[in-house]
């Protein structure tokens, strides 16, 4: 499960999706396009806490970043480094 915390916020836009990317420190669209990525689905809300299930055949440890991606225009909206949940 990927969790976006309560303080998550991004400006509105068309067809925003949540992607896992196997590249650490994503900073450009090329960092997404030139690496392995998994689409977890359309962004459900532009702010607030949200959960996205990870397919059972995906090893979350193989992915270093989560990004908000505008699928309509192929644009990186917001990147973040994945931080494991504290126990």
PDB file of N, CA, C and O in Angstrom, chain B, residues numbered from 101:
ATOM      1  N   UNK B 101       0.845  -1.180   0.000  1.00  0.00           N
ATOM      2  CA  UNK B 101       0.000   0.000   0.000  1.00  0.00           C
ATOM      3  C   UNK B 101       0.891   1.244   0.000  1.00  0.00           C
ATOM      4  O   UNK B 101       1.859   1.318   0.757  1.00  0.00           O
ATOM      5  N   UNK B 102       0.568   2.201  -0.835  1.00  0.00           N
ATOM      6  CA  UNK B 102       1.234   3.501  -0.838  1.00  0.00           C
ATOM      7  C   UNK B 102       0.278   4.490  -0.192  1.00  0.00           C
ATOM      8  O   UNK B 102      -0.900   4.556  -0.544  1.00  0.00           O
ATOM      9  N   UNK B 103       0.800   5.259   0.760  1.00  0.00           N
ATOM     10  CA  UNK B 103      -0.020   6.224   1.501  1.00  0.00           C
ATOM     11  C   UNK B 103       0.492   7.637   1.241  1.00  0.00           C
ATOM     12  O   UNK B 103       1.679   7.916   1.412  1.00  0.00           O
ATOM     13  N   UNK B 104      -0.401   8.519   0.829  1.00  0.00           N
ATOM     14  CA  UNK B 104      -0.101   9.951   0.749  1.00  0.00           C
ATOM     15  C   UNK B 104      -0.642  10.551   2.033  1.00  0.00           C
ATOM     16  O   UNK B 104      -1.811  10.352   2.364  1.00  0.00           O
ATOM     17  N   UNK B 105       0.183  11.278   2.755  1.00  0.00           N
ATOM     18  CA  UNK B 105      -0.184  11.753   4.091  1.00  0.00           C
ATOM     19  C   UNK B 105      -1.149  12.934   4.069  1.00  0.00           C
ATOM     20  O   UNK B 105      -1.447  13.500   3.017  1.00  0.00           O
ATOM     21  N   UNK B 106      -1.622  13.285   5.245  1.00  0.00           N
ATOM     22  CA  UNK B 106      -2.607  14.361   5.407  1.00  0.00           C
ATOM     23  C   UNK B 106      -2.156  15.682   4.796  1.00  0.00           C
ATOM     24  O   UNK B 106      -2.984  16.470   4.339  1.00  0.00           O
ATOM     25  N   UNK B 107      -0.843  15.929   4.784  1.00  0.00           N
ATOM     26  CA  UNK B 107      -0.351  17.214   4.281  1.00  0.00           C
ATOM     27  C   UNK B 107      -0.095  17.202   2.764  1.00  0.00           C
ATOM     28  O   UNK B 107       0.439  18.169   2.220  1.00  0.00           O
ATOM     29  N   UNK B 108      -0.471  16.117   2.085  1.00  0.00           N
ATOM     30  CA  UNK B 108      -0.323  16.063   0.635  1.00  0.00           C
ATOM     31  C   UNK B 108      -1.214  17.114  -0.019  1.00  0.00           C
ATOM     32  O   UNK B 108      -2.380  17.274   0.343  1.00  0.00           O
ATOM     33  N   UNK B 109      -0.645  17.827  -0.989  1.00  0.00           N
ATOM     34  CA  UNK B 109      -1.424  18.817  -1.741  1.00  0.00           C
ATOM     35  C   UNK B 109      -0.744  19.069  -3.083  1.00  0.00           C
ATOM     36  O   UNK B 109       0.476  19.215  -3.159  1.00  0.00           O
ATOM     37  N   UNK B 110      -1.545  19.117  -4.127  1.00  0.00           N
ATOM     38  CA  UNK B 110      -1.057  19.418  -5.469  1.00  0.00           C
ATOM     39  C   UNK B 110      -2.140  20.229  -6.173  1.00  0.00           C
ATOM     40  O   UNK B 110      -3.330  20.015  -5.943  1.00  0.00           O
ATOM     41  N   UNK B 111      -1.726  21.157  -7.030  1.00  0.00           N
ATOM     42  CA  UNK B 111      -2.701  21.956  -7.759  1.00  0.00           C
ATOM     43  C   UNK B 111      -3.537  21.091  -8.685  1.00  0.00           C
ATOM     44  O   UNK B 111      -3.067  20.045  -9.132  1.00  0.00           O
ATOM     45  N   UNK B 112      -4.751  21.494  -8.982  1.00  0.00           N
ATOM     46  CA  UNK B 112      -5.627  20.689  -9.835  1.00  0.00           C
ATOM     47  C   UNK B 112      -5.131  20.631 -11.282  1.00  0.00           C
ATOM     48  O   UNK B 112      -4.438  21.529 -11.761  1.00  0.00           O
ATOM     49  N   UNK B 113      -5.502  19.564 -11.948  1.00  0.00           N
ATOM     50  CA  UNK B 113      -5.137  19.389 -13.343  1.00  0.00           C
ATOM     51  C   UNK B 113      -5.848  18.174 -13.918  1.00  0.00           C
ATOM     52  O   UNK B 113      -6.521  17.437 -13.197  1.00  0.00           O
ATOM     53  N   UNK B 114      -5.694  17.973 -15.215  1.00  0.00           N
ATOM     54  CA  UNK B 114      -6.385  16.855 -15.876  1.00  0.00           C
ATOM     55  C   UNK B 114      -5.616  15.539 -15.752  1.00  0.00           C
ATOM     56  O   UNK B 114      -4.390  15.514 -15.855  1.00  0.00           O
ATOM     57  N   UNK B 115      -6.325  14.484 -15.539  1.00  0.00           N
ATOM     58  CA  UNK B 115      -5.785  13.122 -15.592  1.00  0.00           C
ATOM     59  C   UNK B 115      -4.477  12.938 -14.838  1.00  0.00           C
ATOM     60  O   UNK B 115      -3.516  12.403 -15.392  1.00  0.00           O
ATOM     61  N   UNK B 116      -4.425  13.377 -13.576  1.00  0.00           N
ATOM     62  CA  UNK B 116      -3.259  13.135 -12.739  1.00  0.00           C
ATOM     63  C   UNK B 116      -3.309  11.685 -12.269  1.00  0.00           C
ATOM     64  O   UNK B 116      -4.357  11.190 -11.854  1.00  0.00           O
ATOM     65  N   UNK B 117      -2.165  11.015 -12.340  1.00  0.00           N
ATOM     66  CA  UNK B 117      -2.042   9.625 -11.908  1.00  0.00           C
ATOM     67  C   UNK B 117      -0.899   9.507 -10.908  1.00  0.00           C
ATOM     68  O   UNK B 117      -0.008  10.355 -10.862  1.00  0.00           O
ATOM     69  N   UNK B 118      -0.937   8.449 -10.113  1.00  0.00           N
ATOM     70  CA  UNK B 118       0.098   8.152  -9.130  1.00  0.00           C
ATOM     71  C   UNK B 118       0.968   7.033  -9.714  1.00  0.00           C
ATOM     72  O   UNK B 118       0.479   5.943 -10.012  1.00  0.00           O
ATOM     73  N   UNK B 119       2.261   7.321  -9.871  1.00  0.00           N
ATOM     74  CA  UNK B 119       3.201   6.349 -10.432  1.00  0.00           C
ATOM     75  C   UNK B 119       4.273   6.007  -9.409  1.00  0.00           C
ATOM     76  O   UNK B 119       4.740   6.879  -8.676  1.00  0.00           O
ATOM     77  N   UNK B 120       4.661   4.746  -9.362  1.00  0.00           N
ATOM     78  CA  UNK B 120       5.885   4.326  -8.689  1.00  0.00           C
ATOM     79  C   UNK B 120       6.972   4.307  -9.752  1.00  0.00           C
ATOM     80  O   UNK B 120       6.739   3.850 -10.871  1.00  0.00           O
ATOM     81  N   UNK B 121       8.168   4.804  -9.409  1.00  0.00           N
ATOM     82  CA  UNK B 121       9.280   4.847 -10.358  1.00  0.00           C
ATOM     83  C   UNK B 121      10.505   4.235  -9.692  1.00  0.00           C
ATOM     84  O   UNK B 121      10.769   4.494  -8.518  1.00  0.00           O
ATOM     85  N   UNK B 122      11.255   3.424 -10.435  1.00  0.00           N
ATOM     86  CA  UNK B 122      12.419   2.760  -9.835  1.00  0.00           C
ATOM     87  C   UNK B 122      13.665   3.639  -9.803  1.00  0.00           C
ATOM     88  O   UNK B 122      14.753   3.153  -9.493  1.00  0.00           O
ATOM     89  N   UNK B 123      13.524   4.903 -10.112  1.00  0.00           N
ATOM     90  CA  UNK B 123      14.632   5.872 -10.096  1.00  0.00           C
ATOM     91  C   UNK B 123      14.526   6.735  -8.835  1.00  0.00           C
ATOM     92  O   UNK B 123      13.462   7.276  -8.534  1.00  0.00           O
ATOM     93  N   UNK B 124      15.624   6.858  -8.110  1.00  0.00           N
ATOM     94  CA  UNK B 124      15.638   7.722  -6.926  1.00  0.00           C
ATOM     95  C   UNK B 124      15.782   9.177  -7.359  1.00  0.00           C
ATOM     96  O   UNK B 124      16.398   9.468  -8.385  1.00  0.00           O
ATOM     97  N   UNK B 125      15.225  10.068  -6.591  1.00  0.00           N
ATOM     98  CA  UNK B 125      15.358  11.514  -6.822  1.00  0.00           C
ATOM     99  C   UNK B 125      14.867  11.937  -8.208  1.00  0.00           C
ATOM    100  O   UNK B 125      15.595  12.603  -8.944  1.00  0.00           O
ATOM    101  N   UNK B 126      13.654  11.560  -8.563  1.00  0.00           N
ATOM    102  CA  UNK B 126      13.049  11.980  -9.827  1.00  0.00           C
ATOM    103  C   UNK B 126      12.935  13.511  -9.840  1.00  0.00           C
ATOM    104  O   UNK B 126      12.413  14.115  -8.903  1.00  0.00           O
ATOM    105  N   UNK B 127      13.434  14.123 -10.919  1.00  0.00           N
ATOM    106  CA  UNK B 127      13.366  15.581 -11.029  1.00  0.00           C
ATOM    107  C   UNK B 127      12.874  16.054 -12.384  1.00  0.00           C
ATOM    108  O   UNK B 127      12.650  17.247 -12.585  1.00  0.00           O
ATOM    109  N   UNK B 128      12.702  15.109 -13.331  1.00  0.00           N
ATOM    110  CA  UNK B 128      12.262  15.510 -14.667  1.00  0.00           C
ATOM    111  C   UNK B 128      11.413  14.402 -15.280  1.00  0.00           C
ATOM    112  O   UNK B 128      11.410  13.268 -14.801  1.00  0.00           O
ATOM    113  N   UNK B 129      10.701  14.742 -16.337  1.00  0.00           N
ATOM    114  CA  UNK B 129       9.899  13.751 -17.045  1.00  0.00           C
ATOM    115  C   UNK B 129      10.784  12.627 -17.591  1.00  0.00           C
ATOM    116  O   UNK B 129      10.347  11.478 -17.668  1.00  0.00           O
ATOM    117  N   UNK B 130      12.004  12.945 -17.963  1.00  0.00           N
ATOM    118  CA  UNK B 130      12.938  11.929 -18.450  1.00  0.00           C
ATOM    119  C   UNK B 130      13.258  10.884 -17.401  1.00  0.00           C
ATOM    120  O   UNK B 130      13.474   9.717 -17.728  1.00  0.00           O
ATOM    121  N   UNK B 131      13.291  11.299 -16.131  1.00  0.00           N
ATOM    122  CA  UNK B 131      13.540  10.351 -15.039  1.00  0.00           C
ATOM    123  C   UNK B 131      12.415   9.331 -14.927  1.00  0.00           C
ATOM    124  O   UNK B 131      12.630   8.224 -14.434  1.00  0.00           O
ATOM    125  N   UNK B 132      11.230   9.688 -15.374  1.00  0.00           N
ATOM    126  CA  UNK B 132      10.101   8.757 -15.385  1.00  0.00           C
ATOM    127  C   UNK B 132      10.121   7.951 -16.683  1.00  0.00           C
ATOM    128  O   UNK B 132      10.079   6.721 -16.657  1.00  0.00           O
ATOM    129  N   UNK B 133      10.185   8.640 -17.801  1.00  0.00           N
ATOM    130  CA  UNK B 133      10.110   7.981 -19.110  1.00  0.00           C
ATOM    131  C   UNK B 133      11.245   7.007 -19.369  1.00  0.00           C
ATOM    132  O   UNK B 133      11.051   6.005 -20.057  1.00  0.00           O
ATOM    133  N   UNK B 134      12.433   7.283 -18.826  1.00  0.00           N
ATOM    134  CA  UNK B 134      13.605   6.460 -19.100  1.00  0.00           C
ATOM    135  C   UNK B 134      13.836   5.369 -18.056  1.00  0.00           C
ATOM    136  O   UNK B 134      14.883   4.722 -18.059  1.00  0.00           O
ATOM    137  N   UNK B 135      12.876   5.163 -17.173  1.00  0.00           N
ATOM    138  CA  UNK B 135      13.004   4.166 -16.120  1.00  0.00           C
ATOM    139  C   UNK B 135      11.731   3.343 -16.025  1.00  0.00           C
ATOM    140  O   UNK B 135      10.733   3.636 -16.684  1.00  0.00           O
ATOM    141  N   UNK B 136      11.781   2.317 -15.201  1.00  0.00           N
ATOM    142  CA  UNK B 136      10.626   1.455 -14.996  1.00  0.00           C
ATOM    143  C   UNK B 136       9.632   2.164 -14.079  1.00  0.00           C
ATOM    144  O   UNK B 136      10.016   2.745 -13.064  1.00  0.00           O
ATOM    145  N   UNK B 137       8.355   2.111 -14.446  1.00  0.00           N
ATOM    146  CA  UNK B 137       7.321   2.739 -13.624  1.00  0.00           C
ATOM    147  C   UNK B 137       6.062   1.886 -13.625  1.00  0.00           C
ATOM    148  O   UNK B 137       5.827   1.091 -14.535  1.00  0.00           O
ATOM    149  N   UNK B 138       5.258   2.072 -12.582  1.00  0.00           N
ATOM    150  CA  UNK B 138       3.978   1.376 -12.413  1.00  0.00           C
ATOM    151  C   UNK B 138       2.913   2.430 -12.144  1.00  0.00           C
ATOM    152  O   UNK B 138       3.091   3.285 -11.277  1.00  0.00           O
ATOM    153  N   UNK B 139       1.823   2.375 -12.870  1.00  0.00           N
ATOM    154  CA  UNK B 139       0.698   3.295 -12.672  1.00  0.00           C
ATOM    155  C   UNK B 139      -0.223   2.702 -11.613  1.00  0.00           C
ATOM    156  O   UNK B 139      -0.804   1.636 -11.819  1.00  0.00           O
ATOM    157  N   UNK B 140      -0.358   3.392 -10.476  1.00  0.00           N
ATOM    158  CA  UNK B 140      -1.238   2.927  -9.402  1.00  0.00           C
ATOM    159  C   UNK B 140      -2.667   3.440  -9.564  1.00  0.00           C
ATOM    160  O   UNK B 140      -3.544   3.099  -8.771  1.00  0.00           O
ATOM    161  N   UNK B 141      -2.899   4.246 -10.576  1.00  0.00           N
ATOM    162  CA  UNK B 141      -4.247   4.728 -10.839  1.00  0.00           C
ATOM    163  C   UNK B 141      -4.365   6.232 -10.777  1.00  0.00           C
ATOM    164  O   UNK B 141      -3.415   6.943 -10.448  1.00  0.00           O
ATOM    165  N   UNK B 142      -5.555   6.698 -11.100  1.00  0.00           N
ATOM    166  CA  UNK B 142      -5.821   8.130 -11.126  1.00  0.00           C
ATOM    167  C   UNK B 142      -5.819   8.698  -9.716  1.00  0.00           C
ATOM    168  O   UNK B 142      -6.318   8.071  -8.782  1.00  0.00           O
ATOM    169  N   UNK B 143      -5.251   9.894  -9.570  1.00  0.00           N
ATOM    170  CA  UNK B 143      -5.254  10.601  -8.295  1.00  0.00           C
ATOM    171  C   UNK B 143      -6.696  10.833  -7.871  1.00  0.00           C
ATOM    172  O   UNK B 143      -7.504  11.330  -8.655  1.00  0.00           O
ATOM    173  N   UNK B 144      -7.021  10.475  -6.639  1.00  0.00           N
ATOM    174  CA  UNK B 144      -8.407  10.554  -6.159  1.00  0.00           C
ATOM    175  C   UNK B 144      -8.794  11.942  -5.661  1.00  0.00           C
ATOM    176  O   UNK B 144      -9.961  12.327  -5.736  1.00  0.00           O
ATOM    177  N   UNK B 145      -7.827  12.688  -5.158  1.00  0.00           N
ATOM    178  CA  UNK B 145      -8.101  14.030  -4.633  1.00  0.00           C
ATOM    179  C   UNK B 145      -6.825  14.852  -4.733  1.00  0.00           C
ATOM    180  O   UNK B 145      -5.724  14.301  -4.710  1.00  0.00           O
ATOM    181  N   UNK B 146      -6.967  16.157  -4.843  1.00  0.00           N
ATOM    182  CA  UNK B 146      -5.803  17.042  -4.975  1.00  0.00           C
ATOM    183  C   UNK B 146      -5.159  17.381  -3.636  1.00  0.00           C
ATOM    184  O   UNK B 146      -4.123  18.044  -3.596  1.00  0.00           O
ATOM    185  N   UNK B 147      -5.765  16.931  -2.544  1.00  0.00           N
ATOM    186  CA  UNK B 147      -5.158  17.136  -1.232  1.00  0.00           C
ATOM    187  C   UNK B 147      -5.676  16.099  -0.246  1.00  0.00           C
ATOM    188  O   UNK B 147      -6.737  15.501  -0.424  1.00  0.00           O
ATOM    189  N   UNK B 148      -4.875  15.915   0.804  1.00  0.00           N
ATOM    190  CA  UNK B 148      -5.291  15.045   1.896  1.00  0.00           C
ATOM    191  C   UNK B 148      -4.798  13.611   1.794  1.00  0.00           C
ATOM    192  O   UNK B 148      -4.194  13.201   0.803  1.00  0.00           O
ATOM    193  N   UNK B 149      -5.074  12.873   2.841  1.00  0.00           N
ATOM    194  CA  UNK B 149      -4.660  11.490   3.004  1.00  0.00           C
ATOM    195  C   UNK B 149      -5.335  10.578   1.980  1.00  0.00           C
ATOM    196  O   UNK B 149      -6.545  10.651   1.765  1.00  0.00           O
ATOM    197  N   UNK B 150      -4.520   9.709   1.349  1.00  0.00           N
ATOM    198  CA  UNK B 150      -5.032   8.789   0.337  1.00  0.00           C
ATOM    199  C   UNK B 150      -4.188   7.519   0.346  1.00  0.00           C
ATOM    200  O   UNK B 150      -2.993   7.565   0.634  1.00  0.00           O
ATOM    201  N   UNK B 151      -4.803   6.400   0.034  1.00  0.00           N
ATOM    202  CA  UNK B 151      -4.103   5.129  -0.072  1.00  0.00           C
ATOM    203  C   UNK B 151      -4.282   4.559  -1.476  1.00  0.00           C
ATOM    204  O   UNK B 151      -5.349   4.664  -2.080  1.00  0.00           O
ATOM    205  N   UNK B 152      -3.203   3.949  -1.979  1.00  0.00           N
ATOM    206  CA  UNK B 152      -3.221   3.321  -3.293  1.00  0.00           C
ATOM    207  C   UNK B 152      -2.648   1.911  -3.156  1.00  0.00           C
ATOM    208  O   UNK B 152      -1.495   1.751  -2.753  1.00  0.00           O
ATOM    209  N   UNK B 153      -3.434   0.895  -3.483  1.00  0.00           N
ATOM    210  CA  UNK B 153      -2.913  -0.477  -3.401  1.00  0.00           C
ATOM    211  C   UNK B 153      -1.837  -0.722  -4.454  1.00  0.00           C
ATOM    212  O   UNK B 153      -1.904  -0.222  -5.577  1.00  0.00           O
ATOM    213  N   UNK B 154      -0.854  -1.504  -4.052  1.00  0.00           N
ATOM    214  CA  UNK B 154       0.220  -1.906  -4.962  1.00  0.00           C
ATOM    215  C   UNK B 154      -0.112  -3.321  -5.438  1.00  0.00           C
ATOM    216  O   UNK B 154      -0.385  -4.192  -4.612  1.00  0.00           O
ATOM    217  N   UNK B 155      -0.094  -3.567  -6.744  1.00  0.00           N
ATOM    218  CA  UNK B 155      -0.390  -4.920  -7.238  1.00  0.00           C
ATOM    219  C   UNK B 155       0.480  -5.971  -6.545  1.00  0.00           C
ATOM    220  O   UNK B 155       1.645  -5.716  -6.241  1.00  0.00           O
ATOM    221  N   UNK B 156      -0.081  -7.129  -6.302  1.00  0.00           N
ATOM    222  CA  UNK B 156       0.605  -8.182  -5.545  1.00  0.00           C
ATOM    223  C   UNK B 156       1.887  -8.676  -6.220  1.00  0.00           C
ATOM    224  O   UNK B 156       2.772  -9.203  -5.546  1.00  0.00           O
ATOM    225  N   UNK B 157       1.995  -8.514  -7.529  1.00  0.00           N
ATOM    226  CA  UNK B 157       3.197  -8.972  -8.228  1.00  0.00           C
ATOM    227  C   UNK B 157       4.295  -7.900  -8.295  1.00  0.00           C
ATOM    228  O   UNK B 157       5.314  -8.097  -8.956  1.00  0.00           O
ATOM    229  N   UNK B 158       4.087  -6.771  -7.613  1.00  0.00           N
ATOM    230  CA  UNK B 158       5.063  -5.679  -7.597  1.00  0.00           C
ATOM    231  C   UNK B 158       5.778  -5.670  -6.254  1.00  0.00           C
ATOM    232  O   UNK B 158       5.141  -5.660  -5.201  1.00  0.00           O
ATOM    233  N   UNK B 159       7.107  -5.675  -6.298  1.00  0.00           N
ATOM    234  CA  UNK B 159       7.907  -5.571  -5.083  1.00  0.00           C
ATOM    235  C   UNK B 159       8.173  -4.092  -4.821  1.00  0.00           C
ATOM    236  O   UNK B 159       8.971  -3.471  -5.523  1.00  0.00           O
ATOM    237  N   UNK B 160       7.517  -3.535  -3.831  1.00  0.00           N
ATOM    238  CA  UNK B 160       7.628  -2.106  -3.530  1.00  0.00           C
ATOM    239  C   UNK B 160       9.074  -1.699  -3.252  1.00  0.00           C
ATOM    240  O   UNK B 160       9.449  -0.554  -3.506  1.00  0.00           O
ATOM    241  N   UNK B 161       9.879  -2.607  -2.739  1.00  0.00           N
ATOM    242  CA  UNK B 161      11.284  -2.301  -2.449  1.00  0.00           C
ATOM    243  C   UNK B 161      12.083  -1.972  -3.713  1.00  0.00           C
ATOM    244  O   UNK B 161      13.152  -1.369  -3.627  1.00  0.00           O
ATOM    245  N   UNK B 162      11.576  -2.362  -4.877  1.00  0.00           N
ATOM    246  CA  UNK B 162      12.259  -2.070  -6.140  1.00  0.00           C
ATOM    247  C   UNK B 162      12.041  -0.634  -6.621  1.00  0.00           C
ATOM    248  O   UNK B 162      12.679  -0.200  -7.580  1.00  0.00           O
ATOM    249  N   UNK B 163      11.164   0.089  -5.975  1.00  0.00           N
ATOM    250  CA  UNK B 163      10.802   1.447  -6.409  1.00  0.00           C
ATOM    251  C   UNK B 163      11.276   2.471  -5.390  1.00  0.00           C
ATOM    252  O   UNK B 163      11.113   2.286  -4.184  1.00  0.00           O
ATOM    253  N   UNK B 164      11.859   3.546  -5.884  1.00  0.00           N
ATOM    254  CA  UNK B 164      12.494   4.548  -5.018  1.00  0.00           C
ATOM    255  C   UNK B 164      11.722   5.853  -4.933  1.00  0.00           C
ATOM    256  O   UNK B 164      11.943   6.645  -4.017  1.00  0.00           O
ATOM    257  N   UNK B 165      10.817   6.088  -5.881  1.00  0.00           N
ATOM    258  CA  UNK B 165      10.085   7.358  -5.918  1.00  0.00           C
ATOM    259  C   UNK B 165       8.616   7.123  -6.221  1.00  0.00           C
ATOM    260  O   UNK B 165       8.230   6.114  -6.811  1.00  0.00           O
ATOM    261  N   UNK B 166       7.823   8.075  -5.803  1.00  0.00           N
ATOM    262  CA  UNK B 166       6.419   8.129  -6.188  1.00  0.00           C
ATOM    263  C   UNK B 166       6.222   9.490  -6.831  1.00  0.00           C
ATOM    264  O   UNK B 166       6.735  10.497  -6.342  1.00  0.00           O
ATOM    265  N   UNK B 167       5.480   9.518  -7.924  1.00  0.00           N
ATOM    266  CA  UNK B 167       5.264  10.792  -8.611  1.00  0.00           C
ATOM    267  C   UNK B 167       3.795  10.966  -8.951  1.00  0.00           C
ATOM    268  O   UNK B 167       3.048  10.002  -9.120  1.00  0.00           O
ATOM    269  N   UNK B 168       3.414  12.220  -9.043  1.00  0.00           N
ATOM    270  CA  UNK B 168       2.117  12.581  -9.614  1.00  0.00           C
ATOM    271  C   UNK B 168       2.431  12.965 -11.056  1.00  0.00           C
ATOM    272  O   UNK B 168       3.248  13.849 -11.319  1.00  0.00           O
ATOM    273  N   UNK B 169       1.769  12.287 -11.975  1.00  0.00           N
ATOM    274  CA  UNK B 169       2.062  12.417 -13.405  1.00  0.00           C
ATOM    275  C   UNK B 169       0.799  12.836 -14.141  1.00  0.00           C
ATOM    276  O   UNK B 169      -0.262  12.250 -13.929  1.00  0.00           O
ATOM    277  N   UNK B 170       0.897  13.834 -14.996  1.00  0.00           N
ATOM    278  CA  UNK B 170      -0.230  14.233 -15.825  1.00  0.00           C
ATOM    279  C   UNK B 170      -0.222  13.350 -17.069  1.00  0.00           C
ATOM    280  O   UNK B 170       0.571  13.546 -17.990  1.00  0.00           O
ATOM    281  N   UNK B 171      -1.119  12.380 -17.070  1.00  0.00           N
ATOM    282  CA  UNK B 171      -1.179  11.421 -18.179  1.00  0.00           C
ATOM    283  C   UNK B 171      -1.655  12.096 -19.464  1.00  0.00           C
ATOM    284  O   UNK B 171      -1.280  11.672 -20.557  1.00  0.00           O
ATOM    285  N   UNK B 172      -2.467  13.128 -19.349  1.00  0.00           N
ATOM    286  CA  UNK B 172      -2.988  13.817 -20.528  1.00  0.00           C
ATOM    287  C   UNK B 172      -1.883  14.495 -21.338  1.00  0.00           C
ATOM    288  O   UNK B 172      -1.948  14.536 -22.567  1.00  0.00           O
ATOM    289  N   UNK B 173      -0.865  15.030 -20.647  1.00  0.00           N
ATOM    290  CA  UNK B 173       0.181  15.797 -21.326  1.00  0.00           C
ATOM    291  C   UNK B 173       1.582  15.198 -21.175  1.00  0.00           C
ATOM    292  O   UNK B 173       2.544  15.741 -21.719  1.00  0.00           O
ATOM    293  N   UNK B 174       1.708  14.078 -20.439  1.00  0.00           N
ATOM    294  CA  UNK B 174       3.022  13.466 -20.232  1.00  0.00           C
ATOM    295  C   UNK B 174       3.960  14.352 -19.461  1.00  0.00           C
ATOM    296  O   UNK B 174       5.129  14.495 -19.820  1.00  0.00           O
ATOM    297  N   UNK B 175       3.447  14.963 -18.378  1.00  0.00           N
ATOM    298  CA  UNK B 175       4.211  15.944 -17.614  1.00  0.00           C
ATOM    299  C   UNK B 175       4.349  15.493 -16.164  1.00  0.00           C
ATOM    300  O   UNK B 175       3.390  15.021 -15.553  1.00  0.00           O
ATOM    301  N   UNK B 176       5.550  15.644 -15.626  1.00  0.00           N
ATOM    302  CA  UNK B 176       5.795  15.405 -14.209  1.00  0.00           C
ATOM    303  C   UNK B 176       5.194  16.549 -13.413  1.00  0.00           C
ATOM    304  O   UNK B 176       5.507  17.713 -13.663  1.00  0.00           O
ATOM    305  N   UNK B 177       4.331  16.225 -12.453  1.00  0.00           N
ATOM    306  CA  UNK B 177       3.700  17.258 -11.635  1.00  0.00           C
ATOM    307  C   UNK B 177       4.403  17.396 -10.297  1.00  0.00           C
ATOM    308  O   UNK B 177       4.754  18.504  -9.890  1.00  0.00           O
ATOM    309  N   UNK B 178       4.611  16.272  -9.605  1.00  0.00           N
ATOM    310  CA  UNK B 178       5.219  16.327  -8.283  1.00  0.00           C
ATOM    311  C   UNK B 178       5.924  15.013  -7.967  1.00  0.00           C
ATOM    312  O   UNK B 178       5.292  13.956  -7.970  1.00  0.00           O
ATOM    313  N   UNK B 179       7.238  15.065  -7.693  1.00  0.00           N
ATOM    314  CA  UNK B 179       7.965  13.853  -7.313  1.00  0.00           C
ATOM    315  C   UNK B 179       8.197  13.801  -5.802  1.00  0.00           C
ATOM    316  O   UNK B 179       8.219  14.837  -5.137  1.00  0.00           O
ATOM    317  N   UNK B 180       8.370  12.604  -5.270  1.00  0.00           N
ATOM    318  CA  UNK B 180       8.745  12.418  -3.863  1.00  0.00           C
ATOM    319  C   UNK B 180       9.502  11.112  -3.728  1.00  0.00           C
ATOM    320  O   UNK B 180       9.252  10.156  -4.462  1.00  0.00           O
ATOM    321  N   UNK B 181      10.422  11.079  -2.790  1.00  0.00           N
ATOM    322  CA  UNK B 181      11.143   9.860  -2.484  1.00  0.00           C
ATOM    323  C   UNK B 181      10.287   9.001  -1.581  1.00  0.00           C
ATOM    324  O   UNK B 181       9.646   9.511  -0.661  1.00  0.00           O
ATOM    325  N   UNK B 182      10.269   7.718  -1.829  1.00  0.00           N
ATOM    326  CA  UNK B 182       9.480   6.808  -0.988  1.00  0.00           C
ATOM    327  C   UNK B 182      10.190   6.630   0.345  1.00  0.00           C
ATOM    328  O   UNK B 182      11.389   6.354   0.402  1.00  0.00           O
ATOM    329  N   UNK B 183       9.428   6.793   1.406  1.00  0.00           N
ATOM    330  CA  UNK B 183       9.933   6.577   2.763  1.00  0.00           C
ATOM    331  C   UNK B 183       9.137   5.432   3.369  1.00  0.00           C
ATOM    332  O   UNK B 183       7.908   5.484   3.425  1.00  0.00           O
ATOM    333  N   UNK B 184       9.846   4.385   3.828  1.00  0.00           N
ATOM    334  CA  UNK B 184       9.136   3.261   4.456  1.00  0.00           C
ATOM    335  C   UNK B 184       8.362   3.732   5.672  1.00  0.00           C
ATOM    336  O   UNK B 184       8.778   4.656   6.370  1.00  0.00           O
ATOM    337  N   UNK B 185       7.225   3.082   5.919  1.00  0.00           N
ATOM    338  CA  UNK B 185       6.415   3.407   7.086  1.00  0.00           C
ATOM    339  C   UNK B 185       7.173   3.078   8.352  1.00  0.00           C
ATOM    340  O   UNK B 185       7.839   2.046   8.435  1.00  0.00           O
ATOM    341  N   UNK B 186       7.073   3.957   9.340  1.00  0.00           N
ATOM    342  CA  UNK B 186       7.709   3.664  10.625  1.00  0.00           C
ATOM    343  C   UNK B 186       6.864   2.674  11.400  1.00  0.00           C
ATOM    344  O   UNK B 186       5.635   2.684  11.325  1.00  0.00           O
ATOM    345  N   UNK B 187       7.546   1.821  12.146  1.00  0.00           N
ATOM    346  CA  UNK B 187       6.793   0.785  12.871  1.00  0.00           C
ATOM    347  C   UNK B 187       6.439   1.196  14.268  1.00  0.00           C
ATOM    348  O   UNK B 187       5.807   0.431  14.996  1.00  0.00           O
TER     349      UNK B 187
END
